[in-house]
Structure formats: structure tokens, C-alpha cells
Amino acid sequence: MIDPAGPLPPAVYWRRRALAVALSVGAVVLLAWIIGRLVGGADEAPLAGTAARPSRPPSISRPAGGPASSSATMSPSASAVAVATPSAPPAPSPAPAPPPPQPCPDPAIQLAAESAQSGYRVGQQPLLRLVIVNAGAVPCLRDVSRSTRELVITSGDGATRLWSSNDCYSPPGADTRLLQPGERLTFTVTWAGRTSAPGCPSRRRTVPAGSYLVTPRLGALAGAGLPLVLMP
């Protein structure tokens, strides 16, 4: 098998064998080079200055048969909204304490005289009332002591003074009250039907039948007079 045999000289056969071997080796080398180029080209890195970007955003795997987790479904915009949600506003500061009550001004005080009956017979003792009302919009303080509040009975025309609730009874001392808006204070007194004078003189006379006027007073303030009739 090694020594060539044939009609041609041996040198011809050796040249043919050498050429066949050379061609086989070249074919193997060429095939290896081609395979190397193909494999090496697939592993080349991207060019400098460029970024490899996926053709589509990566999907987030979800458990089979179950709902997606909150992290997989929350979009960047939803996360931003959740972070930007403002906190609750601070509690308002407490309102300042109201100022202490002040004395009632005279325009805030209303006075009235009332009687249990519109008329009495001579000799009866009329039941009279002095009414003090805070007509202002805020609470206020007022001295309503016995020496300042008064009912005065005069003739019907107001010219003649006949009796005062303070002539014979005016104890000293203040009686300051806190009056709420619209609050009504009522003080009752019984008139004996006789005259009186400051200092309470002992000589007093019975007031005859006629028409008279009962005027409420509180210090320097005076209210509207109330008509009072004494019948024979």
C-alpha cells in the first residue's frame, strides 16, 4: 500500500500523493478559519459610545394562576403620585381666650316697670316689679344694688313725686351682677298706697284714687313710666 505500483514511474505517484495530502490539509485549515470567523463575530462587543438597548421592555414574571404583585403592576407615574401625596394639614391653633367682661354701658341697659294688676282700689297694696335687661350683644357687669334700683310713683303728668321704693329702705353695699345678652332681672316691691319722702319721715298720707305713673330707675337711668290706676 505504501510503495506505488503501476505502469508509470514511482515519482509520479509520489507527487500525486503529496498534492492530495496538501489539498486535504489546506481544506481543513480553510474550514477551521471559516468556522473561527463565524464564531468570533457573534461574540463581538458593541461599539464604544453606544448602548445596547433591548428591542422591547423586559416583562415581569408573574406566578402562574395568581394575581400580579403590587410591585409588578405599579407604574412609575403611580409611584410618583403616591410619593407626592401631601400630609394632613397641621391642627389649627386654639382660639385666644375672650377678654374679661366689662361694665355694661348705659345704652345696653333697658328698664321697665310692671304691675300685677292694671288697677287697684284705694287701701290695697299694689305689687310692683322693676325689670332690668341687658339689651347688648355681649355679657357685661352692672351694679344693681338696692341703693341704685328704684321705683318712683308720681302724679299722672309726672310733676308731683309721691313715693319711692328707696325713701325708707336703702341699705348700703354693691350688688354687681354679670348679665348675659338678653338676660332679665326682676325685683319685686309692695307699695303700701301711702306717700313717702327722702329720709322716710313719719308723717305719711294715703294716696287718693286717681291715675298715677310708676317710673323705673337704675342710678341715673330711667325707663318709660307705667300707668297705674287707684280706684275708690
ZALO-409909 format. One record per residue: residue in one letter; z, x, y of N, C-alpha, C in turn. Coordinates in steps of 0.05 Angstrom, whole numbers, padded with zeros to 5 digits, always signed. Layout:
N
aZXYZXYZXY;...
***
This chain:
232
m+00000+00016-00024+00000+00000+00000+00000+00017+00025;i+00012+00041+00024+00014+00058+00048-00012+00073+00051;d-00023+00085+00030-00047+00100+00033-00071+00081+00034;p-00088+00084+00055-00111+00067+00057-00131+00072+00035;a-00143+00051+00026-00164+00054+00006-00188+00038+00014;g-00212+00048+00011-00236+00033+00018-00259+00052+00021;p-00282+00040+00026-00306+00057+00028-00307+00074+00053;l-00291+00066+00074-00291+00081+00099-00271+00104+00097;p-00275+00123+00116-00257+00146+00115-00228+00136+00121;p-00208+00150+00112-00180+00142+00116-00172+00141+00146;a-00184+00158+00162-00176+00159+00191-00182+00132+00204;v-00203+00118+00196-00210+00092+00208-00188+00072+00202;y-00179+00073+00178-00158+00053+00171-00132+00059+00186;w-00125+00084+00189-00101+00091+00204-00103+00082+00233;r-00126+00085+00246-00129+00077+00274-00126+00046+00276;r-00138+00032+00256-00135+00003+00257-00106-00006+00254;r-00091+00007+00237-00063+00000+00233-00047+00006+00259;a-00052+00029+00272-00038+00037+00296-00043+00016+00318;l-00069+00008+00320-00076-00012+00341-00062-00039+00336;a-00061-00046+00310-00048-00072+00304-00018-00072+00311;v-00006-00048+00304+00023-00046+00310+00027-00047+00340;a+00010-00032+00356+00013-00031+00385+00010-00059+00397;l-00010-00074+00386-00014-00101+00397+00010-00119+00391;s+00021-00116+00367+00044-00133+00359+00068-00126+00377;v+00073-00100+00381+00096-00092+00399+00091-00102+00427;g+00067-00100+00437+00062-00110+00465+00066-00140+00467;a+00057-00154+00446+00060-00183+00447+00090-00191+00448;v+00106-00176+00431+00135-00182+00431+00147-00176+00458;v+00140-00153+00470+00151-00146+00496+00143-00166+00517;l+00117-00174+00517+00108-00194+00537+00123-00221+00533;l+00126-00229+00509+00141-00254+00504+00170-00252+00513;a+00183-00229+00508+00210-00226+00517+00212-00226+00548;w+00192-00214+00561+00192-00214+00591+00189-00241+00603;i+00171-00257+00590+00166-00284+00600+00192-00301+00596;i+00204-00299+00573+00229-00314+00568+00251-00306+00588;g+00253-00279+00593+00273-00270+00612+00269-00281+00640;r+00244-00282+00649+00238-00294+00675+00246-00323+00677;l+00239-00337+00656+00246-00366+00656+00276-00370+00657;v+00291-00356+00641+00320-00359+00641+00333-00350+00666;g+00324-00327+00677+00336-00316+00702+00330-00333+00725;g+00307-00347+00728+00300-00364+00751+00318-00388+00752;a+00327-00398+00730+00345-00422+00731+00372-00415+00741;d+00381-00390+00740+00408-00383+00749+00408-00372+00777;e+00386-00372+00792+00387-00360+00819+00404-00377+00837;a+00419-00364+00856+00437-00378+00875+00420-00388+00899;p+00430-00408+00914+00415-00418+00937+00413-00396+00958;l+00394-00400+00977+00391-00381+00998+00415-00380+01017;a+00421-00357+01029+00443-00355+01047+00438-00373+01071;g+00459-00386+01081+00457-00404+01104+00451-00432+01097;t+00447-00439+01073+00442-00466+01065+00464-00475+01046;a+00468-00501+01046+00489-00513+01029+00476-00530+01008;a+00486-00526+00984+00475-00543+00963+00488-00570+00965;r+00473-00591+00968+00483-00618+00971+00474-00635+00947;p+00492-00651+00937+00484-00668+00915+00465-00690+00925;s+00447-00698+00909+00427-00718+00917+00440-00745+00921;r+00464-00751+00910+00478-00776+00914+00508-00771+00913;p+00525-00786+00927+00553-00781+00927+00565-00784+00899;p+00584-00767+00893+00596-00769+00866+00611-00795+00863;s+00609-00806+00840+00623-00831+00834+00650-00825+00823;i+00668-00844+00827+00696-00841+00817+00699-00857+00792;s+00708-00843+00772+00710-00856+00746+00733-00876+00746;r+00729-00898+00733+00748-00919+00732+00755-00924+00702;p+00780-00932+00697+00788-00938+00670+00771-00961+00660;a+00762-00959+00634+00746-00980+00622+00762-01005+00619;g+00750-01028+00629+00762-01054+00625+00784-01060+00645;g+00791-01042+00663+00813-01047+00682+00803-01045+00710;p+00819-01056+00730+00811-01055+00758+00813-01027+00769;a+00796-01021+00788+00796-00994+00800+00822-00990+00815;s+00831-00965+00816+00856-00959+00831+00851-00961+00860;s+00873-00963+00876+00871-00966+00905+00858-00942+00917;s+00863-00917+00906+00851-00893+00917+00821-00893+00913;a+00810-00906+00892+00782-00905+00887+00767-00925+00904;t+00781-00947+00913+00767-00969+00928+00771-00966+00958;m+00790-00950+00968+00795-00949+00996+00774-00931+01009;s+00761-00942+01029+00740-00927+01044+00753-00910+01066;p+00740-00889+01076+00751-00873+01098+00758-00890+01122;s+00741-00911+01129+00747-00927+01152+00773-00943+01148;a+00777-00954+01123+00802-00969+01118+00826-00951+01120;s+00824-00926+01111+00847-00908+01113+00853-00902+01142;a+00832-00899+01159+00837-00894+01187+00850-00917+01200;v+00842-00942+01193+00855-00966+01205+00884-00967+01197;a+00890-00960+01172+00918-00962+01163+00935-00941+01178;v+00924-00918+01183+00939-00897+01197+00943-00904+01226;a+00923-00917+01238+00924-00923+01267+00939-00948+01274;t+00950-00963+01254+00965-00988+01259+00990-00981+01275;p+00993-00993+01299+01017-00986+01316+01042-00997+01304;s+01064-00984+01310+01090-00993+01300+01100-01016+01318;a+01121-01029+01308+01132-01051+01323+01143-01043+01350;p+01139-01059+01371+01149-01051+01398+01179-01049+01398;p+01190-01032+01416+01219-01029+01417+01232-01055+01427;a+01256-01059+01418+01271-01083+01426+01277-01083+01456;p+01274-01106+01469+01279-01106+01498+01308-01100+01504;s+01312-01087+01527+01340-01080+01535+01355-01106+01543;p+01381-01107+01538+01396-01131+01544+01395-01137+01574;a+01396-01163+01581+01395-01171+01609+01421-01163+01622;p+01419-01156+01648+01444-01149+01662+01463-01172+01664;a+01489-01166+01665+01509-01187+01667+01506-01201+01695;p+01510-01228+01695+01508-01242+01720+01530-01234+01739;p+01525-01236+01765+01546-01228+01784+01569-01248+01783;p+01593-01241+01792+01615-01259+01791+01611-01283+01811;p+01622-01306+01805+01618-01329+01822+01628-01324+01851;q+01614-01335+01870+01621-01332+01898+01632-01359+01908;p+01646-01358+01932+01656-01383+01943+01634-01403+01949;c+01639-01428+01945+01619-01449+01949+01614-01452+01979;p+01589-01450+01987+01583-01455+02016+01586-01485+02022;d+01592-01491+02046+01596-01519+02054+01572-01537+02047;p+01546-01527+02051+01523-01545+02044+01522-01552+02014;a+01536-01536+01997+01535-01542+01968+01556-01563+01960;i+01573-01571+01978+01595-01590+01971+01588-01617+01982;q+01590-01637+01964+01587-01665+01972+01613-01680+01968;l+01621-01696+01987+01646-01711+01986+01640-01741+01986;a+01657-01756+01972+01654-01785+01972+01681-01798+01968;a+01684-01822+01980+01708-01838+01976+01701-01862+01959;e+01718-01869+01940+01714-01892+01922+01739-01909+01922;s+01736-01934+01915+01758-01953+01913+01755-01969+01888;a+01778-01975+01875+01777-01991+01851+01767-02019+01856;q+01770-02029+01880+01760-02056+01888+01749-02054+01916;s+01730-02072+01922+01719-02072+01949+01737-02085+01970;g+01756-02101+01960+01774-02114+01979+01801-02119+01966;y+01823-02119+01983+01850-02124+01973+01863-02143+01993;r+01883-02157+01983+01899-02174+02001+01921-02157+02014;v+01929-02166+02038+01950-02152+02052+01975-02152+02035;g+01988-02130+02033+02012-02127+02016+02006-02113+01990;q+01980-02114+01981+01973-02099+01957+01970-02069+01964;q+01969-02053+01943+01966-02024+01946+01939-02015+01935;p+01920-02010+01953+01893-02003+01943+01894-01976+01929;l+01878-01974+01907+01875-01949+01891+01849-01936+01901;l+01853-01912+01913+01830-01898+01926+01825-01871+01911;r+01800-01862+01912+01793-01837+01899+01777-01819+01918;l+01783-01793+01917+01768-01772+01932+01751-01757+01911;v+01725-01756+01915+01707-01744+01896+01694-01719+01909;i+01696-01696+01895+01684-01671+01904+01663-01662+01884;v+01639-01657+01892+01617-01650+01875+01604-01624+01884;n+01599-01605+01865+01583-01581+01870+01554-01589+01868;a+01540-01593+01891+01512-01600+01891+01494-01576+01891;g+01505-01552+01889+01488-01528+01889+01477-01522+01861;a+01461-01500+01860+01448-01493+01835+01463-01473+01818;v+01485-01461+01828+01499-01441+01814+01529-01447+01814;p+01544-01437+01795+01573-01441+01796+01585-01427+01820;c+01606-01438+01831+01619-01427+01855+01648-01435+01856;l+01663-01421+01873+01692-01425+01875+01698-01440+01901;r+01718-01459+01898+01726-01475+01922+01755-01481+01920;d+01769-01478+01943+01797-01486+01945+01799-01516+01949;v+01811-01530+01930+01814-01559+01931+01843-01567+01931;s+01860-01550+01943+01888-01554+01943+01895-01580+01958;r+01920-01590+01953+01929-01615+01965+01929-01615+01995;s+01932-01591+02007+01933-01589+02036+01905-01590+02049;t+01884-01586+02033+01856-01586+02044+01842-01612+02038;r+01848-01625+02016+01834-01650+02009+01849-01674+02021;e+01834-01693+02031+01847-01714+02047+01830-01739+02047;l+01843-01763+02047+01830-01788+02052+01843-01799+02078;v+01826-01807+02097+01835-01817+02122+01825-01846+02126;i+01843-01864+02134+01835-01892+02139+01836-01897+02169;t+01814-01907+02179+01812-01913+02207+01803-01942+02211;s+01802-01951+02236+01791-01977+02241+01761-01977+02234;g+01749-02001+02232+01722-02003+02223+01702-01987+02239;d+01708-01983+02266+01690-01967+02282+01697-01938+02282;g+01718-01930+02267+01726-01901+02265+01741-01891+02289;a+01747-01908+02309+01760-01899+02334+01790-01896+02331;t+01803-01912+02314+01833-01911+02312+01841-01901+02285;r+01857-01880+02285+01867-01868+02260+01892-01884+02252;l+01892-01894+02226+01915-01910+02217+01931-01896+02195;w+01918-01881+02178+01933-01869+02155+01918-01845+02144;s+01934-01825+02133+01922-01802+02120+01939-01796+02095;s+01926-01788+02074+01940-01781+02049+01956-01756+02052;n+01952-01740+02073+01967-01715+02077+01990-01718+02097;d+01993-01741+02110+02014-01743+02131+02041-01739+02119;c+02046-01751+02096+02073-01750+02084+02074-01733+02059;y+02052-01721+02051+02052-01705+02026+02031-01683+02029;s+02039-01659+02035+02021-01637+02037+02034-01611+02028;p+02038-01607+02002+02051-01583+01992+02035-01558+01997;p+02047-01535+02002+02032-01511+02006+02020-01500+01980;g+02003-01479+01982+01992-01466+01958+01963-01473+01954;a+01948-01453+01944+01919-01457+01940+01914-01468+01912;d+01892-01482+01908+01883-01492+01882+01853-01487+01881;t+01846-01462+01874+01818-01454+01873+01806-01461+01846;r+01784-01475+01846+01770-01484+01822+01742-01471+01820;l+01734-01466+01795+01706-01458+01791+01690-01483+01785;l+01672-01489+01802+01656-01514+01800+01628-01507+01789;q+01621-01519+01766+01595-01516+01755+01575-01533+01771;p+01549-01527+01770+01529-01544+01784+01531-01572+01774;g+01534-01591+01793+01536-01619+01786+01563-01628+01777;e+01583-01610+01776+01609-01618+01767+01623-01636+01788;r+01638-01655+01778+01651-01675+01795+01681-01674+01791;l+01696-01670+01813+01725-01670+01812+01734-01696+01826;t+01753-01709+01813+01763-01735+01824+01793-01733+01827;f+01803-01741+01851+01832-01742+01857+01839-01770+01866;t+01859-01781+01855+01867-01809+01859+01893-01810+01876;v+01893-01830+01894+01917-01834+01911+01920-01864+01915;t+01944-01873+01918+01950-01902+01923+01960-01905+01952;w+01948-01923+01966+01955-01928+01993+01974-01952+01994;a+01997-01949+02007+02017-01970+02008+02010-01992+02027;g+01988-01989+02042+01979-02010+02061+01994-02008+02088;r+02007-01985+02094+02021-01982+02119+02009-01958+02134;t+02016-01957+02160+02006-01936+02177+02022-01910+02171;s+02011-01888+02181+02025-01862+02179+02016-01844+02202;a+02029-01821+02205+02022-01802+02226+02029-01774+02217;p+02017-01753+02228+02025-01726+02220+02055-01722+02224;g+02068-01709+02204+02097-01705+02204+02112-01727+02190;c+02098-01749+02183+02110-01771+02168+02134-01784+02182;p+02129-01796+02206+02151-01810+02220+02161-01833+02203;s+02186-01840+02207+02198-01862+02191+02189-01889+02200;r+02181-01892+02225+02172-01918+02235+02143-01922+02226;r+02138-01941+02208+02111-01947+02198+02107-01977+02198;r+02083-01986+02201+02079-02015+02202+02057-02022+02182;t+02057-02047+02173+02037-02057+02154+02010-02062+02168;v+01989-02053+02156+01963-02056+02168+01954-02085+02164;p+01945-02099+02184+01937-02127+02181+01910-02130+02168;a+01903-02155+02162+01877-02160+02150+01855-02151+02169;g+01833-02142+02157+01810-02133+02174+01793-02114+02157;s+01773-02104+02171+01754-02085+02159+01760-02057+02168;y+01762-02039+02149+01770-02011+02154+01751-01992+02141;l+01755-01966+02147+01737-01945+02137+01754-01923+02124;v+01747-01916+02100+01760-01894+02085+01741-01869+02085;t+01750-01847+02098+01734-01823+02100+01745-01800+02084;p+01728-01788+02066+01738-01765+02050+01734-01739+02066;r+01754-01721+02063+01753-01695+02077+01762-01673+02058;l+01751-01649+02062+01759-01625+02048+01758-01602+02068;g+01781-01596+02079+01782-01577+02101+01767-01588+02125;a+01747-01573+02135+01732-01581+02158+01709-01599+02150;l+01704-01603+02124+01682-01620+02115+01690-01649+02114;a+01671-01667+02120+01677-01696+02119+01653-01710+02106;g+01658-01729+02089+01637-01745+02077+01634-01772+02090;a+01615-01787+02080+01609-01814+02091+01633-01832+02086;g+01639-01850+02106+01661-01869+02104+01655-01891+02085;l+01676-01901+02071+01674-01923+02052+01686-01948+02064;p+01671-01970+02067+01684-01995+02079+01706-02005+02060;l+01728-02014+02072+01750-02026+02057+01759-02051+02072;v+01762-02073+02057+01769-02099+02069+01797-02107+02060;l+01814-02114+02079+01840-02125+02073+01840-02155+02080;m+01846-02171+02060+01845-02200+02064+01873-02211+02068;p+01875-02234+02083+01902-02246+02088+01915-02254+02062;
***
